């Protein structure tokens, strides 16, 4: 079921302070009657054709997700014709307006039967394959996710504030892995009157950190994380999912940083040292 709105769907208040969430776009692929949603474009851009029709899906299609039966988008590269690199595009051809304020995330769930690889692209020019390829992928990965586990991820879209965008997933696996994408949302977070607290309800370790820092929440499952350098400049932003985030710190220069965790109306901070 698709939702394309710009209305407030969640509002929390605490001591005169508030936190709001707006769902700009939502698609869970349920109740479609087996028909591809109208805003979804599919491009099968490889030569990984199946040897027998119906034996392997080498293109995006609606399928029940193995672990739950929920309908999701499913794709699989053809392991019977290796070496073969998949080039299967799942394009969201719906123009979404990104607000100028707050924090914007692309949130989605994945499920895979083995190590997989995919990319995410954003375009402000149009929804053609060439429009997406005109810019580098905003996210890419190889050998991603735990086998047979549904995982929710989120990518910051703050770089596109004030713009209108299209977005796309590109499956690029070289093996015969089955890969699902489900529960795709564009989410806008707005924070008003943040209540700062002295005590911390999250842990950061190891501290000092070298190449990886784990942030673990003690009383919440989801939060907005921001990392600030010694000059007070925001160096990184991410969503903490399922109570924990493993953050790659190899990309940051050595020095003292401040981690800010936003859960509801509460803002808490911790200082961490990144040392290579």
N, C-alpha and C positions, 0 to 999 in steps of 0.2 A: 504494500500500500504506500503510495507516494503522498508526501506532504510538502508543499512549497509555500511557506508562510513567513511573515516578519512580525509575529505577535509574541507577547510574553507568555511562556508556558510554565515557568517556575519562578516563584518569588518567595524569599525567606527574609524574615525580619528578626532582629535581635537588638534590644536596647537602642532603638532608633536607627539601627544600621541595617542595610539590606544588600542582598545579592540576587541577581536576576539572570536567567538563562533563556535565550530565544533560539528556537530551532528554525533555521532558515530553510533547510531542505532535509527531508527524511524519506528513505526508501528501504523497506524491509522485505520486499519481493513477495509478500504474502497476498492472498486473495487476488491474484492476477488472472486466475482461470487458465494458467498455462501460457498466457500471452505475454510476450516481452513488453515491459513498460514503454510507453510511447517516447519518453525522453532518453531512452537508452539506444545508442548506436553501437553496432558490433562490426569490427573489421578483422577478418582472418588474413593476416598479412604474411604467412609463412607457407612453406611447401610440405608441412608435416601432415599430409593427407592420410586418412585411415585406409588400411588395406581392405577392410570389409565394412560397409556402411553400418553404423550403429554400434560397432565394437568399442570405439574410443572416440570421445568428443575432443576434437581439435579446434574448438571454437567455443565462445561463451554461450551457455544455455541455462535455462532454469531447471534446477534439479533439487530434490530434497537433500538437505545436508545430512550426512551419514550419522552424526552423533545425536541429532535431535529430531530430525524429520522436518525442520523448518525449511521453507523454500529459500534457495540462495542462488547466486550466479556461480556456475561451475565451468571449469575449463581443464583440459588435460592435454599435454603434449604427447605425441605418439612415440612411445618407447620402442615400437616395432620398426621404426625407420631411423633410429639413431645412427650417426649423429644428426640431430635436427634441432635447431633453436627455434622455440616458439616465438611468435610475434603477433599475439592476439590482443586486440584493443577492446576495452570496455569503456565507452565514452558516455559521459553524462552531458547530453546536449540540452541543458537547461540553463539559461543565463541567470546566475545568482549575483545579487548585489551584496558586496561585503561592506559592512558599516565602517565608519571612520574611527569609532571609539571601541573600547573594550578589547577582548581577546577572541579570536576566531579560530576554530579548529575544524579540520576534516576528520571525522571519527568513523571508524569502520571495523568490522570483524572479519577475521580470516580463519580458515580451517584447511589443513593440508594433510595428505596421506604420507608425505615424505618431505625432505628438504626441497624448497622451491625458490624461485626468484621472480620478482616483479618490480615494476617502477610506477611512480605516480607523477603525472604531469598536470600543469595548470596553464591555461591559455586565456588571454584577454582579447585576442584577435578574432577567434572563431573556434568551431568545434571540429575542424578537419584535422586529419592526421598530421598534415604539414604544419598546421598552426601550433600543435603541441610540440613537434620536433624542432620548432624554431628556437625553443629554449631548453635548457637542461632540465632533467627530471628533478622534482623537489624532494624525491625520496627514491632510493633504490636499494635493493638487498639481494643477497644470494645465500642459499642455505638457511632460510628463515623459518622460525617457529618450531614449536614442539609438535611432534607427530600425533595426529588424532586428538588435538586439543583446540578448542575454539578460543581465539585470542582477540581481544579488542585493542586497537591502536588508535592513535590520534596524531595528526600533523598540524603544526601551527600554520595558519594562513595570514598572519598579521602583515606579511610583506605585501598583501594585496588589498589593504584597507582602502576604502573609497573607490574601489574598482569593481567592474562586473567580470565574472570569470566563468569558464567552463573547466571541467576537470576529467581526468581519465586514468584508468588503471591499464597497465601493459604487462601481460604475462610473457616472460622470456625464459622459462625453464627449458633445459636441454634433456631432461629425463621424462619418464612417463608418469610424473606425479599428478595426482588429482588435487585441484586447488579451488577453494570456495571463497567468495566474498559476499558478505551479508551486512545488513543493518548499517547502511551508509547514511551519514548525517553531516550537515554543516551546522555548527553550533556557535552561537555568539554569547560570550560571558560578559556581563556588566557588573561591576562592583561599586557599591555606594556606601560611604561611611564605614570604612573598615575598622574593626576593633582589634587593636594590637594587644597581644598578651605577652607576659614575661616568660611563663613556663612553656616548654615545647612539648608537643605531642607527636613528634616524629624523630627518627634517628637517622644520622648520616654516618656511613662507615665505608671503608676505613678513612680515618682522618689523622694525618695527611693522606690524600689520595694521589695515586699515580696515573693509571690509565682508566680506572673505573671507580665510580662512587655509587653506592646503593643508598637510596632514600626509602625508608620504611615508615609508613603511617601507623600509629598505634590505635586510633579511634575512628578512622574513616577509610573508605575504599577508593575515593576519587578526590583529586585535588589539582590545582594549578600550581606548577613549580616555576619559579624564576630564579636565575642565577645572575648575580651582580658582581662586577669586578671591583677592585679597590677604589676606582674613580666613581663608583655608583652607576656605571653604565650596564645596561642589561646585556648579558653575554649569551644567554640561552633561555628558552622557554619550552615547557612540555607539559603534558597531562600525566599525572600519576594514576595508573589504572590498577584495580585489584589490590590496592594498599601498598604497592611497591614499584619503584622505578630503578632500573640499573642504567646509569648514565655514563656514556663514554666521555672521559675527561682528557683523553690524549690530545684532543683538538685545542685545548685551552693552554695558554701560557702559564708558567708557574707563578703562584702568588696567592694572596688571601682573597677569598670570595665570600659572599653572603648568599645563602639560599633562603628564599622566601616561599612559604607554603600557604596557599589560600584554600581553606576548606569552609564552605559556607560563608559566614560573615567573619570568620576568624583568620587573621594573618599572623603567622609565626615565622621567626627567622632563626637561623643558625649560621655560624661562621665556620668555613672549612678552608683548609690549606691544600692547594693542588701543587704537587712537587714532583717534577720529572727528574 
